[in-house]
Amino acid sequence: MPEKTDQQRHRHNRGSRGGRPPVFDRETYRRRNTIERCFNRLKGFRGIATRYEKTATSYEAAVTLASFLLWARSV
């Protein structure tokens, strides 16, 4: 995630005690954002958001079905 300017300024003021600045890769952040938006859309399905299914196989099937429905709506 991009770093806030006040955090950059505070670390700069601390000098060598400020720690190493985190690396921000724009392409990685863009891909992460896409995945997070996909999860948020999947959570629109109550059974997936609450993990209603008891077995992993049932849950995987529900996620697959929800993914297909989301894809079909976008076409």
PDB file of N, H, CA, C and O in Angstrom:
ATOM      1  N   MET A   1       0.836  -1.169   0.000  1.00  0.00           N
ATOM      2  CA  MET A   1       0.000   0.000   0.000  1.00  0.00           C
ATOM      3  C   MET A   1       0.888   1.242   0.000  1.00  0.00           C
ATOM      4  O   MET A   1       1.973   1.227   0.583  1.00  0.00           O
ATOM      5  N   PRO A   2       0.442   2.303  -0.641  1.00  0.00           N
ATOM      6  CA  PRO A   2       1.256   3.509  -0.653  1.00  0.00           C
ATOM      7  C   PRO A   2       1.390   4.082   0.750  1.00  0.00           C
ATOM      8  O   PRO A   2       0.473   4.003   1.567  1.00  0.00           O
ATOM      9  N   GLU A   3       2.535   4.650   0.999  1.00  0.00           N
ATOM     10  H   GLU A   3       3.280   4.715   0.335  1.00  0.00           H
ATOM     11  CA  GLU A   3       2.813   5.180   2.323  1.00  0.00           C
ATOM     12  C   GLU A   3       2.336   6.621   2.426  1.00  0.00           C
ATOM     13  O   GLU A   3       2.469   7.392   1.476  1.00  0.00           O
ATOM     14  N   LYS A   4       1.787   6.984   3.565  1.00  0.00           N
ATOM     15  H   LYS A   4       1.678   6.358   4.337  1.00  0.00           H
ATOM     16  CA  LYS A   4       1.293   8.344   3.779  1.00  0.00           C
ATOM     17  C   LYS A   4       2.464   9.316   3.884  1.00  0.00           C
ATOM     18  O   LYS A   4       3.541   8.961   4.363  1.00  0.00           O
ATOM     19  N   THR A   5       2.241  10.531   3.434  1.00  0.00           N
ATOM     20  H   THR A   5       1.366  10.819   3.044  1.00  0.00           H
ATOM     21  CA  THR A   5       3.329  11.523   3.412  1.00  0.00           C
ATOM     22  C   THR A   5       3.778  11.893   4.820  1.00  0.00           C
ATOM     23  O   THR A   5       4.964  12.141   5.037  1.00  0.00           O
ATOM     24  N   ASP A   6       2.851  11.935   5.787  1.00  0.00           N
ATOM     25  H   ASP A   6       1.888  11.734   5.610  1.00  0.00           H
ATOM     26  CA  ASP A   6       3.278  12.278   7.146  1.00  0.00           C
ATOM     27  C   ASP A   6       4.152  11.172   7.736  1.00  0.00           C
ATOM     28  O   ASP A   6       5.059  11.456   8.518  1.00  0.00           O
ATOM     29  N   GLN A   7       3.891   9.920   7.374  1.00  0.00           N
ATOM     30  H   GLN A   7       3.154   9.689   6.739  1.00  0.00           H
ATOM     31  CA  GLN A   7       4.733   8.823   7.850  1.00  0.00           C
ATOM     32  C   GLN A   7       6.123   8.923   7.235  1.00  0.00           C
ATOM     33  O   GLN A   7       7.122   8.690   7.915  1.00  0.00           O
ATOM     34  N   GLN A   8       6.191   9.268   5.960  1.00  0.00           N
ATOM     35  H   GLN A   8       5.379   9.457   5.407  1.00  0.00           H
ATOM     36  CA  GLN A   8       7.493   9.451   5.315  1.00  0.00           C
ATOM     37  C   GLN A   8       8.268  10.563   6.007  1.00  0.00           C
ATOM     38  O   GLN A   8       9.460  10.428   6.282  1.00  0.00           O
ATOM     39  N   ARG A   9       7.575  11.664   6.284  1.00  0.00           N
ATOM     40  H   ARG A   9       6.607  11.773   6.060  1.00  0.00           H
ATOM     41  CA  ARG A   9       8.229  12.814   6.915  1.00  0.00           C
ATOM     42  C   ARG A   9       8.728  12.450   8.316  1.00  0.00           C
ATOM     43  O   ARG A   9       9.846  12.812   8.681  1.00  0.00           O
ATOM     44  N   HIS A  10       7.916  11.742   9.103  1.00  0.00           N
ATOM     45  H   HIS A  10       7.008  11.448   8.806  1.00  0.00           H
ATOM     46  CA  HIS A  10       8.343  11.350  10.451  1.00  0.00           C
ATOM     47  C   HIS A  10       9.560  10.430  10.396  1.00  0.00           C
ATOM     48  O   HIS A  10      10.487  10.581  11.192  1.00  0.00           O
ATOM     49  N   ARG A  11       9.564   9.480   9.465  1.00  0.00           N
ATOM     50  H   ARG A  11       8.811   9.358   8.819  1.00  0.00           H
ATOM     51  CA  ARG A  11      10.702   8.579   9.358  1.00  0.00           C
ATOM     52  C   ARG A  11      11.945   9.341   8.925  1.00  0.00           C
ATOM     53  O   ARG A  11      13.045   9.067   9.403  1.00  0.00           O
ATOM     54  N   HIS A  12      11.770  10.296   8.021  1.00  0.00           N
ATOM     55  H   HIS A  12      10.876  10.519   7.632  1.00  0.00           H
ATOM     56  CA  HIS A  12      12.903  11.108   7.556  1.00  0.00           C
ATOM     57  C   HIS A  12      13.477  11.930   8.713  1.00  0.00           C
ATOM     58  O   HIS A  12      14.694  12.070   8.833  1.00  0.00           O
ATOM     59  N   ASN A  13      12.599  12.473   9.564  1.00  0.00           N
ATOM     60  H   ASN A  13      11.610  12.359   9.466  1.00  0.00           H
ATOM     61  CA  ASN A  13      13.044  13.269  10.713  1.00  0.00           C
ATOM     62  C   ASN A  13      13.791  12.427  11.734  1.00  0.00           C
ATOM     63  O   ASN A  13      14.661  12.937  12.440  1.00  0.00           O
ATOM     64  N   ARG A  14      13.462  11.150  11.819  1.00  0.00           N
ATOM     65  H   ARG A  14      12.755  10.736  11.246  1.00  0.00           H
ATOM     66  CA  ARG A  14      14.139  10.270  12.776  1.00  0.00           C
ATOM     67  C   ARG A  14      15.517   9.859  12.290  1.00  0.00           C
ATOM     68  O   ARG A  14      16.324   9.356  13.072  1.00  0.00           O
ATOM     69  N   GLY A  15      15.795  10.064  11.022  1.00  0.00           N
ATOM     70  H   GLY A  15      15.140  10.473  10.387  1.00  0.00           H
ATOM     71  CA  GLY A  15      17.120   9.742  10.488  1.00  0.00           C
ATOM     72  C   GLY A  15      17.363   8.255  10.431  1.00  0.00           C
ATOM     73  O   GLY A  15      16.510   7.494   9.974  1.00  0.00           O
ATOM     74  N   SER A  16      18.538   7.834  10.898  1.00  0.00           N
ATOM     75  H   SER A  16      19.231   8.452  11.269  1.00  0.00           H
ATOM     76  CA  SER A  16      18.899   6.419  10.815  1.00  0.00           C
ATOM     77  C   SER A  16      18.037   5.558  11.735  1.00  0.00           C
ATOM     78  O   SER A  16      17.951   4.347  11.529  1.00  0.00           O
ATOM     79  N   ARG A  17      17.399   6.147  12.742  1.00  0.00           N
ATOM     80  H   ARG A  17      17.469   7.131  12.910  1.00  0.00           H
ATOM     81  CA  ARG A  17      16.521   5.389  13.642  1.00  0.00           C
ATOM     82  C   ARG A  17      15.142   5.177  13.035  1.00  0.00           C
ATOM     83  O   ARG A  17      14.311   4.478  13.615  1.00  0.00           O
ATOM     84  N   GLY A  18      14.891   5.776  11.868  1.00  0.00           N
ATOM     85  H   GLY A  18      15.567   6.344  11.398  1.00  0.00           H
ATOM     86  CA  GLY A  18      13.565   5.728  11.267  1.00  0.00           C
ATOM     87  C   GLY A  18      13.211   4.414  10.611  1.00  0.00           C
ATOM     88  O   GLY A  18      12.051   4.194  10.263  1.00  0.00           O
ATOM     89  N   GLY A  19      14.164   3.549  10.435  1.00  0.00           N
ATOM     90  H   GLY A  19      15.107   3.728  10.717  1.00  0.00           H
ATOM     91  CA  GLY A  19      13.889   2.269   9.810  1.00  0.00           C
ATOM     92  C   GLY A  19      13.967   2.356   8.295  1.00  0.00           C
ATOM     93  O   GLY A  19      14.054   3.442   7.722  1.00  0.00           O
ATOM     94  N   ARG A  20      13.934   1.218   7.672  1.00  0.00           N
ATOM     95  H   ARG A  20      13.863   0.336   8.138  1.00  0.00           H
ATOM     96  CA  ARG A  20      14.026   1.157   6.219  1.00  0.00           C
ATOM     97  C   ARG A  20      12.668   1.455   5.614  1.00  0.00           C
ATOM     98  O   ARG A  20      11.672   0.896   6.073  1.00  0.00           O
ATOM     99  N   PRO A  21      12.583   2.301   4.613  1.00  0.00           N
ATOM    100  CA  PRO A  21      11.276   2.593   4.014  1.00  0.00           C
ATOM    101  C   PRO A  21      10.716   1.371   3.283  1.00  0.00           C
ATOM    102  O   PRO A  21      11.457   0.647   2.619  1.00  0.00           O
ATOM    103  N   PRO A  22       9.412   1.148   3.408  1.00  0.00           N
ATOM    104  CA  PRO A  22       8.817   0.023   2.690  1.00  0.00           C
ATOM    105  C   PRO A  22       8.819   0.285   1.188  1.00  0.00           C
ATOM    106  O   PRO A  22       8.723   1.428   0.741  1.00  0.00           O
ATOM    107  N   VAL A  23       8.926  -0.770   0.438  1.00  0.00           N
ATOM    108  H   VAL A  23       9.004  -1.699   0.801  1.00  0.00           H
ATOM    109  CA  VAL A  23       8.950  -0.664  -1.013  1.00  0.00           C
ATOM    110  C   VAL A  23       7.517  -0.668  -1.528  1.00  0.00           C
ATOM    111  O   VAL A  23       6.695  -1.463  -1.073  1.00  0.00           O
ATOM    112  N   PHE A  24       7.219   0.205  -2.462  1.00  0.00           N
ATOM    113  H   PHE A  24       7.887   0.851  -2.832  1.00  0.00           H
ATOM    114  CA  PHE A  24       5.894   0.267  -3.064  1.00  0.00           C
ATOM    115  C   PHE A  24       6.024  -0.070  -4.537  1.00  0.00           C
ATOM    116  O   PHE A  24       6.622   0.684  -5.304  1.00  0.00           O
ATOM    117  N   ASP A  25       5.460  -1.210  -4.934  1.00  0.00           N
ATOM    118  H   ASP A  25       4.973  -1.823  -4.311  1.00  0.00           H
ATOM    119  CA  ASP A  25       5.478  -1.624  -6.326  1.00  0.00           C
ATOM    120  C   ASP A  25       4.084  -1.400  -6.896  1.00  0.00           C
ATOM    121  O   ASP A  25       3.129  -2.064  -6.492  1.00  0.00           O
ATOM    122  N   ARG A  26       3.968  -0.483  -7.817  1.00  0.00           N
ATOM    123  H   ARG A  26       4.743   0.056  -8.146  1.00  0.00           H
ATOM    124  CA  ARG A  26       2.673  -0.094  -8.365  1.00  0.00           C
ATOM    125  C   ARG A  26       1.957  -1.277  -9.032  1.00  0.00           C
ATOM    126  O   ARG A  26       0.746  -1.426  -8.867  1.00  0.00           O
ATOM    127  N   GLU A  27       2.672  -2.108  -9.773  1.00  0.00           N
ATOM    128  H   GLU A  27       3.655  -1.987  -9.907  1.00  0.00           H
ATOM    129  CA  GLU A  27       2.049  -3.231 -10.488  1.00  0.00           C
ATOM    130  C   GLU A  27       1.508  -4.279  -9.501  1.00  0.00           C
ATOM    131  O   GLU A  27       0.414  -4.807  -9.697  1.00  0.00           O
ATOM    132  N   THR A  28       2.266  -4.576  -8.454  1.00  0.00           N
ATOM    133  H   THR A  28       3.156  -4.147  -8.295  1.00  0.00           H
ATOM    134  CA  THR A  28       1.801  -5.528  -7.445  1.00  0.00           C
ATOM    135  C   THR A  28       0.565  -4.996  -6.733  1.00  0.00           C
ATOM    136  O   THR A  28      -0.379  -5.743  -6.475  1.00  0.00           O
ATOM    137  N   TYR A  29       0.570  -3.711  -6.416  1.00  0.00           N
ATOM    138  H   TYR A  29       1.336  -3.104  -6.625  1.00  0.00           H
ATOM    139  CA  TYR A  29      -0.587  -3.101  -5.755  1.00  0.00           C
ATOM    140  C   TYR A  29      -1.813  -3.163  -6.654  1.00  0.00           C
ATOM    141  O   TYR A  29      -2.923  -3.403  -6.177  1.00  0.00           O
ATOM    142  N   ARG A  30      -1.622  -2.949  -7.945  1.00  0.00           N
ATOM    143  H   ARG A  30      -0.721  -2.754  -8.333  1.00  0.00           H
ATOM    144  CA  ARG A  30      -2.733  -2.994  -8.892  1.00  0.00           C
ATOM    145  C   ARG A  30      -3.345  -4.395  -8.928  1.00  0.00           C
ATOM    146  O   ARG A  30      -4.568  -4.537  -8.942  1.00  0.00           O
ATOM    147  N   ARG A  31      -2.499  -5.431  -8.942  1.00  0.00           N
ATOM    148  H   ARG A  31      -1.506  -5.315  -8.930  1.00  0.00           H
ATOM    149  CA  ARG A  31      -3.010  -6.808  -8.955  1.00  0.00           C
ATOM    150  C   ARG A  31      -3.704  -7.153  -7.636  1.00  0.00           C
ATOM    151  O   ARG A  31      -4.733  -7.829  -7.630  1.00  0.00           O
ATOM    152  N   ARG A  32      -3.143  -6.690  -6.531  1.00  0.00           N
ATOM    153  H   ARG A  32      -2.307  -6.140  -6.536  1.00  0.00           H
ATOM    154  CA  ARG A  32      -3.742  -6.944  -5.226  1.00  0.00           C
ATOM    155  C   ARG A  32      -5.119  -6.289  -5.137  1.00  0.00           C
ATOM    156  O   ARG A  32      -6.053  -6.877  -4.593  1.00  0.00           O
ATOM    157  N   ASN A  33      -5.244  -5.094  -5.660  1.00  0.00           N
ATOM    158  H   ASN A  33      -4.485  -4.615  -6.102  1.00  0.00           H
ATOM    159  CA  ASN A  33      -6.511  -4.381  -5.653  1.00  0.00           C
ATOM    160  C   ASN A  33      -7.572  -5.157  -6.446  1.00  0.00           C
ATOM    161  O   ASN A  33      -8.728  -5.229  -6.029  1.00  0.00           O
ATOM    162  N   THR A  34      -7.187  -5.725  -7.568  1.00  0.00           N
ATOM    163  H   THR A  34      -6.248  -5.666  -7.907  1.00  0.00           H
ATOM    164  CA  THR A  34      -8.115  -6.514  -8.385  1.00  0.00           C
ATOM    165  C   THR A  34      -8.623  -7.723  -7.603  1.00  0.00           C
ATOM    166  O   THR A  34      -9.816  -8.025  -7.627  1.00  0.00           O
ATOM    167  N   ILE A  35      -7.721  -8.409  -6.915  1.00  0.00           N
ATOM    168  H   ILE A  35      -6.752  -8.163  -6.896  1.00  0.00           H
ATOM    169  CA  ILE A  35      -8.096  -9.587  -6.132  1.00  0.00           C
ATOM    170  C   ILE A  35      -9.023  -9.195  -4.982  1.00  0.00           C
ATOM    171  O   ILE A  35     -10.010  -9.882  -4.718  1.00  0.00           O
ATOM    172  N   GLU A  36      -8.709  -8.098  -4.300  1.00  0.00           N
ATOM    173  H   GLU A  36      -7.907  -7.540  -4.514  1.00  0.00           H
ATOM    174  CA  GLU A  36      -9.553  -7.671  -3.183  1.00  0.00           C
ATOM    175  C   GLU A  36     -10.956  -7.288  -3.658  1.00  0.00           C
ATOM    176  O   GLU A  36     -11.938  -7.574  -2.973  1.00  0.00           O
ATOM    177  N   ARG A  37     -11.057  -6.651  -4.808  1.00  0.00           N
ATOM    178  H   ARG A  37     -10.259  -6.419  -5.365  1.00  0.00           H
ATOM    179  CA  ARG A  37     -12.378  -6.312  -5.339  1.00  0.00           C
ATOM    180  C   ARG A  37     -13.157  -7.574  -5.679  1.00  0.00           C
ATOM    181  O   ARG A  37     -14.371  -7.628  -5.485  1.00  0.00           O
ATOM    182  N   CYS A  38     -12.463  -8.586  -6.185  1.00  0.00           N
ATOM    183  H   CYS A  38     -11.476  -8.542  -6.343  1.00  0.00           H
ATOM    184  CA  CYS A  38     -13.116  -9.868  -6.497  1.00  0.00           C
ATOM    185  C   CYS A  38     -13.658 -10.512  -5.220  1.00  0.00           C
ATOM    186  O   CYS A  38     -14.789 -10.999  -5.207  1.00  0.00           O
ATOM    187  N   PHE A  39     -12.863 -10.519  -4.148  1.00  0.00           N
ATOM    188  H   PHE A  39     -11.944 -10.124  -4.159  1.00  0.00           H
ATOM    189  CA  PHE A  39     -13.331 -11.086  -2.881  1.00  0.00           C
ATOM    190  C   PHE A  39     -14.536 -10.320  -2.349  1.00  0.00           C
ATOM    191  O   PHE A  39     -15.470 -10.924  -1.822  1.00  0.00           O
ATOM    192  N   ASN A  40     -14.521  -9.009  -2.482  1.00  0.00           N
ATOM    193  H   ASN A  40     -13.762  -8.519  -2.910  1.00  0.00           H
ATOM    194  CA  ASN A  40     -15.663  -8.220  -2.006  1.00  0.00           C
ATOM    195  C   ASN A  40     -16.933  -8.551  -2.778  1.00  0.00           C
ATOM    196  O   ASN A  40     -18.021  -8.580  -2.204  1.00  0.00           O
ATOM    197  N   ARG A  41     -16.798  -8.797  -4.066  1.00  0.00           N
ATOM    198  H   ARG A  41     -15.914  -8.773  -4.532  1.00  0.00           H
ATOM    199  CA  ARG A  41     -17.976  -9.188  -4.850  1.00  0.00           C
ATOM    200  C   ARG A  41     -18.466 -10.569  -4.442  1.00  0.00           C
ATOM    201  O   ARG A  41     -19.671 -10.811  -4.374  1.00  0.00           O
ATOM    202  N   LEU A  42     -17.532 -11.472  -4.172  1.00  0.00           N
ATOM    203  H   LEU A  42     -16.553 -11.275  -4.227  1.00  0.00           H
ATOM    204  CA  LEU A  42     -17.930 -12.809  -3.739  1.00  0.00           C
ATOM    205  C   LEU A  42     -18.629 -12.757  -2.377  1.00  0.00           C
ATOM    206  O   LEU A  42     -19.533 -13.549  -2.113  1.00  0.00           O
ATOM    207  N   LYS A  43     -18.217 -11.837  -1.526  1.00  0.00           N
ATOM    208  H   LYS A  43     -17.483 -11.193  -1.741  1.00  0.00           H
ATOM    209  CA  LYS A  43     -18.842 -11.723  -0.205  1.00  0.00           C
ATOM    210  C   LYS A  43     -20.279 -11.221  -0.287  1.00  0.00           C
ATOM    211  O   LYS A  43     -21.009 -11.251   0.704  1.00  0.00           O
ATOM    212  N   GLY A  44     -20.683 -10.761  -1.469  1.00  0.00           N
ATOM    213  H   GLY A  44     -20.090 -10.737  -2.274  1.00  0.00           H
ATOM    214  CA  GLY A  44     -22.078 -10.383  -1.655  1.00  0.00           C
ATOM    215  C   GLY A  44     -23.005 -11.578  -1.574  1.00  0.00           C
ATOM    216  O   GLY A  44     -24.208 -11.421  -1.368  1.00  0.00           O
ATOM    217  N   PHE A  45     -22.466 -12.748  -1.731  1.00  0.00           N
ATOM    218  H   PHE A  45     -21.489 -12.875  -1.899  1.00  0.00           H
ATOM    219  CA  PHE A  45     -23.229 -13.986  -1.578  1.00  0.00           C
ATOM    220  C   PHE A  45     -23.158 -14.402  -0.107  1.00  0.00           C
ATOM    221  O   PHE A  45     -22.075 -14.671   0.412  1.00  0.00           O
ATOM    222  N   ARG A  46     -24.292 -14.452   0.552  1.00  0.00           N
ATOM    223  H   ARG A  46     -25.172 -14.233   0.131  1.00  0.00           H
ATOM    224  CA  ARG A  46     -24.326 -14.677   1.996  1.00  0.00           C
ATOM    225  C   ARG A  46     -23.663 -15.985   2.408  1.00  0.00           C
ATOM    226  O   ARG A  46     -22.951 -16.035   3.410  1.00  0.00           O
ATOM    227  N   GLY A  47     -23.894 -17.030   1.644  1.00  0.00           N
ATOM    228  H   GLY A  47     -24.473 -16.989   0.830  1.00  0.00           H
ATOM    229  CA  GLY A  47     -23.326 -18.338   1.994  1.00  0.00           C
ATOM    230  C   GLY A  47     -21.814 -18.345   1.970  1.00  0.00           C
ATOM    231  O   GLY A  47     -21.180 -19.075   2.731  1.00  0.00           O
ATOM    232  N   ILE A  48     -21.237 -17.543   1.106  1.00  0.00           N
ATOM    233  H   ILE A  48     -21.752 -16.950   0.487  1.00  0.00           H
ATOM    234  CA  ILE A  48     -19.777 -17.478   1.032  1.00  0.00           C
ATOM    235  C   ILE A  48     -19.242 -16.586   2.139  1.00  0.00           C
ATOM    236  O   ILE A  48     -18.244 -16.919   2.777  1.00  0.00           O
ATOM    237  N   ALA A  49     -19.895 -15.459   2.372  1.00  0.00           N
ATOM    238  H   ALA A  49     -20.707 -15.188   1.854  1.00  0.00           H
ATOM    239  CA  ALA A  49     -19.426 -14.519   3.393  1.00  0.00           C
ATOM    240  C   ALA A  49     -19.474 -15.131   4.788  1.00  0.00           C
ATOM    241  O   ALA A  49     -18.603 -14.857   5.613  1.00  0.00           O
ATOM    242  N   THR A  50     -20.483 -15.957   5.059  1.00  0.00           N
ATOM    243  H   THR A  50     -21.190 -16.179   4.388  1.00  0.00           H
ATOM    244  CA  THR A  50     -20.627 -16.541   6.394  1.00  0.00           C
ATOM    245  C   THR A  50     -20.092 -17.962   6.471  1.00  0.00           C
ATOM    246  O   THR A  50     -20.124 -18.582   7.533  1.00  0.00           O
ATOM    247  N   ARG A  51     -19.601 -18.479   5.354  1.00  0.00           N
ATOM    248  H   ARG A  51     -19.575 -17.975   4.491  1.00  0.00           H
ATOM    249  CA  ARG A  51     -19.106 -19.856   5.261  1.00  0.00           C
ATOM    250  C   ARG A  51     -20.164 -20.824   5.787  1.00  0.00           C
ATOM    251  O   ARG A  51     -19.934 -21.582   6.729  1.00  0.00           O
ATOM    252  N   TYR A  52     -21.316 -20.770   5.153  1.00  0.00           N
ATOM    253  H   TYR A  52     -21.503 -20.154   4.388  1.00  0.00           H
ATOM    254  CA  TYR A  52     -22.466 -21.570   5.570  1.00  0.00           C
ATOM    255  C   TYR A  52     -22.216 -23.063   5.356  1.00  0.00           C
ATOM    256  O   TYR A  52     -22.645 -23.883   6.168  1.00  0.00           O
ATOM    257  N   GLU A  53     -21.526 -23.423   4.272  1.00  0.00           N
ATOM    258  H   GLU A  53     -21.177 -22.757   3.613  1.00  0.00           H
ATOM    259  CA  GLU A  53     -21.275 -24.836   3.986  1.00  0.00           C
ATOM    260  C   GLU A  53     -20.303 -25.410   5.010  1.00  0.00           C
ATOM    261  O   GLU A  53     -19.404 -24.720   5.492  1.00  0.00           O
ATOM    262  N   LYS A  54     -20.498 -26.668   5.328  1.00  0.00           N
ATOM    263  H   LYS A  54     -21.228 -27.229   4.936  1.00  0.00           H
ATOM    264  CA  LYS A  54     -19.677 -27.268   6.375  1.00  0.00           C
ATOM    265  C   LYS A  54     -18.411 -27.923   5.848  1.00  0.00           C
ATOM    266  O   LYS A  54     -17.395 -27.954   6.543  1.00  0.00           O
ATOM    267  N   THR A  55     -18.456 -28.443   4.640  1.00  0.00           N
ATOM    268  H   THR A  55     -19.281 -28.418   4.075  1.00  0.00           H
ATOM    269  CA  THR A  55     -17.266 -29.116   4.121  1.00  0.00           C
ATOM    270  C   THR A  55     -16.539 -28.217   3.131  1.00  0.00           C
ATOM    271  O   THR A  55     -17.133 -27.336   2.509  1.00  0.00           O
ATOM    272  N   ALA A  56     -15.262 -28.458   3.005  1.00  0.00           N
ATOM    273  H   ALA A  56     -14.780 -29.173   3.510  1.00  0.00           H
ATOM    274  CA  ALA A  56     -14.440 -27.665   2.087  1.00  0.00           C
ATOM    275  C   ALA A  56     -14.890 -27.853   0.645  1.00  0.00           C
ATOM    276  O   ALA A  56     -14.839 -26.916  -0.152  1.00  0.00           O
ATOM    277  N   THR A  57     -15.332 -29.064   0.309  1.00  0.00           N
ATOM    278  H   THR A  57     -15.374 -29.825   0.957  1.00  0.00           H
ATOM    279  CA  THR A  57     -15.779 -29.343  -1.055  1.00  0.00           C
ATOM    280  C   THR A  57     -17.035 -28.542  -1.387  1.00  0.00           C
ATOM    281  O   THR A  57     -17.149 -27.985  -2.478  1.00  0.00           O
ATOM    282  N   SER A  58     -17.969 -28.485  -0.451  1.00  0.00           N
ATOM    283  H   SER A  58     -17.876 -28.937   0.436  1.00  0.00           H
ATOM    284  CA  SER A  58     -19.196 -27.707  -0.672  1.00  0.00           C
ATOM    285  C   SER A  58     -18.883 -26.222  -0.796  1.00  0.00           C
ATOM    286  O   SER A  58     -19.450 -25.524  -1.637  1.00  0.00           O
ATOM    287  N   TYR A  59     -17.973 -25.748   0.053  1.00  0.00           N
ATOM    288  H   TYR A  59     -17.512 -26.314   0.736  1.00  0.00           H
ATOM    289  CA  TYR A  59     -17.606 -24.332   0.028  1.00  0.00           C
ATOM    290  C   TYR A  59     -16.927 -23.989  -1.301  1.00  0.00           C
ATOM    291  O   TYR A  59     -17.213 -22.951  -1.897  1.00  0.00           O
ATOM    292  N   GLU A  60     -16.044 -24.847  -1.754  1.00  0.00           N
ATOM    293  H   GLU A  60     -15.811 -25.690  -1.270  1.00  0.00           H
ATOM    294  CA  GLU A  60     -15.365 -24.617  -3.039  1.00  0.00           C
ATOM    295  C   GLU A  60     -16.379 -24.596  -4.186  1.00  0.00           C
ATOM    296  O   GLU A  60     -16.271 -23.779  -5.100  1.00  0.00           O
ATOM    297  N   ALA A  61     -17.348 -25.485  -4.132  1.00  0.00           N
ATOM    298  H   ALA A  61     -17.435 -26.148  -3.389  1.00  0.00           H
ATOM    299  CA  ALA A  61     -18.386 -25.508  -5.169  1.00  0.00           C
ATOM    300  C   ALA A  61     -19.195 -24.212  -5.147  1.00  0.00           C
ATOM    301  O   ALA A  61     -19.536 -23.676  -6.201  1.00  0.00           O
ATOM    302  N   ALA A  62     -19.502 -23.708  -3.953  1.00  0.00           N
ATOM    303  H   ALA A  62     -19.224 -24.144  -3.096  1.00  0.00           H
ATOM    304  CA  ALA A  62     -20.260 -22.456  -3.840  1.00  0.00           C
ATOM    305  C   ALA A  62     -19.450 -21.284  -4.394  1.00  0.00           C
ATOM    306  O   ALA A  62     -19.994 -20.425  -5.088  1.00  0.00           O
ATOM    307  N   VAL A  63     -18.168 -21.249  -4.091  1.00  0.00           N
ATOM    308  H   VAL A  63     -17.726 -21.947  -3.527  1.00  0.00           H
ATOM    309  CA  VAL A  63     -17.313 -20.174  -4.611  1.00  0.00           C
ATOM    310  C   VAL A  63     -17.225 -20.260  -6.131  1.00  0.00           C
ATOM    311  O   VAL A  63     -17.261 -19.238  -6.816  1.00  0.00           O
ATOM    312  N   THR A  64     -17.112 -21.469  -6.656  1.00  0.00           N
ATOM    313  H   THR A  64     -17.083 -22.299  -6.100  1.00  0.00           H
ATOM    314  CA  THR A  64     -17.049 -21.651  -8.105  1.00  0.00           C
ATOM    315  C   THR A  64     -18.350 -21.197  -8.763  1.00  0.00           C
ATOM    316  O   THR A  64     -18.323 -20.513  -9.786  1.00  0.00           O
ATOM    317  N   LEU A  65     -19.462 -21.567  -8.192  1.00  0.00           N
ATOM    318  H   LEU A  65     -19.483 -22.122  -7.361  1.00  0.00           H
ATOM    319  CA  LEU A  65     -20.755 -21.170  -8.730  1.00  0.00           C
ATOM    320  C   LEU A  65     -20.936 -19.651  -8.666  1.00  0.00           C
ATOM    321  O   LEU A  65     -21.393 -19.037  -9.630  1.00  0.00           O
ATOM    322  N   ALA A  66     -20.580 -19.052  -7.540  1.00  0.00           N
ATOM    323  H   ALA A  66     -20.209 -19.551  -6.756  1.00  0.00           H
ATOM    324  CA  ALA A  66     -20.696 -17.598  -7.393  1.00  0.00           C
ATOM    325  C   ALA A  66     -19.783 -16.884  -8.387  1.00  0.00           C
ATOM    326  O   ALA A  66     -20.167 -15.869  -8.968  1.00  0.00           O
ATOM    327  N   SER A  67     -18.580 -17.412  -8.581  1.00  0.00           N
ATOM    328  H   SER A  67     -18.268 -18.236  -8.110  1.00  0.00           H
ATOM    329  CA  SER A  67     -17.656 -16.819  -9.548  1.00  0.00           C
ATOM    330  C   SER A  67     -18.236 -16.884 -10.953  1.00  0.00           C
ATOM    331  O   SER A  67     -18.137 -15.924 -11.718  1.00  0.00           O
ATOM    332  N   PHE A  68     -18.841 -18.020 -11.289  1.00  0.00           N
ATOM    333  H   PHE A  68     -18.921 -18.799 -10.667  1.00  0.00           H
ATOM    334  CA  PHE A  68     -19.459 -18.155 -12.598  1.00  0.00           C
ATOM    335  C   PHE A  68     -20.606 -17.162 -12.770  1.00  0.00           C
ATOM    336  O   PHE A  68     -20.745 -16.546 -13.827  1.00  0.00           O
ATOM    337  N   LEU A  69     -21.430 -17.007 -11.728  1.00  0.00           N
ATOM    338  H   LEU A  69     -21.318 -17.507 -10.869  1.00  0.00           H
ATOM    339  CA  LEU A  69     -22.541 -16.057 -11.803  1.00  0.00           C
ATOM    340  C   LEU A  69     -22.042 -14.615 -11.968  1.00  0.00           C
ATOM    341  O   LEU A  69     -22.612 -13.843 -12.738  1.00  0.00           O
ATOM    342  N   LEU A  70     -20.989 -14.263 -11.251  1.00  0.00           N
ATOM    343  H   LEU A  70     -20.526 -14.891 -10.625  1.00  0.00           H
ATOM    344  CA  LEU A  70     -20.417 -12.923 -11.400  1.00  0.00           C
ATOM    345  C   LEU A  70     -19.880 -12.718 -12.818  1.00  0.00           C
ATOM    346  O   LEU A  70     -20.051 -11.656 -13.417  1.00  0.00           O
ATOM    347  N   TRP A  71     -19.231 -13.753 -13.336  1.00  0.00           N
ATOM    348  H   TRP A  71     -19.092 -14.615 -12.850  1.00  0.00           H
ATOM    349  CA  TRP A  71     -18.698 -13.663 -14.701  1.00  0.00           C
ATOM    350  C   TRP A  71     -19.845 -13.529 -15.700  1.00  0.00           C
ATOM    351  O   TRP A  71     -19.766 -12.723 -16.627  1.00  0.00           O
ATOM    352  N   ALA A  72     -20.915 -14.315 -15.518  1.00  0.00           N
ATOM    353  H   ALA A  72     -20.979 -14.969 -14.765  1.00  0.00           H
ATOM    354  CA  ALA A  72     -22.053 -14.271 -16.452  1.00  0.00           C
ATOM    355  C   ALA A  72     -22.724 -12.910 -16.430  1.00  0.00           C
ATOM    356  O   ALA A  72     -23.181 -12.435 -17.470  1.00  0.00           O
ATOM    357  N   ARG A  73     -22.793 -12.273 -15.273  1.00  0.00           N
ATOM    358  H   ARG A  73     -22.421 -12.658 -14.429  1.00  0.00           H
ATOM    359  CA  ARG A  73     -23.388 -10.937 -15.190  1.00  0.00           C
ATOM    360  C   ARG A  73     -22.541  -9.911 -15.935  1.00  0.00           C
ATOM    361  O   ARG A  73     -23.072  -8.951 -16.493  1.00  0.00           O
ATOM    362  N   SER A  74     -21.243 -10.110 -15.945  1.00  0.00           N
ATOM    363  H   SER A  74     -20.811 -10.890 -15.492  1.00  0.00           H
ATOM    364  CA  SER A  74     -20.363  -9.109 -16.582  1.00  0.00           C
ATOM    365  C   SER A  74     -20.316  -9.237 -18.097  1.00  0.00           C
ATOM    366  O   SER A  74     -19.892  -8.310 -18.786  1.00  0.00           O
ATOM    367  N   VAL A  75     -20.747 -10.375 -18.619  1.00  0.00           N
ATOM    368  H   VAL A  75     -21.092 -11.129 -18.060  1.00  0.00           H
ATOM    369  CA  VAL A  75     -20.690 -10.586 -20.082  1.00  0.00           C
ATOM    370  C   VAL A  75     -21.868  -9.974 -20.760  1.00  0.00           C
ATOM    371  O   VAL A  75     -21.987 -10.052 -21.982  1.00  0.00           O
TER     372      VAL A  75
END
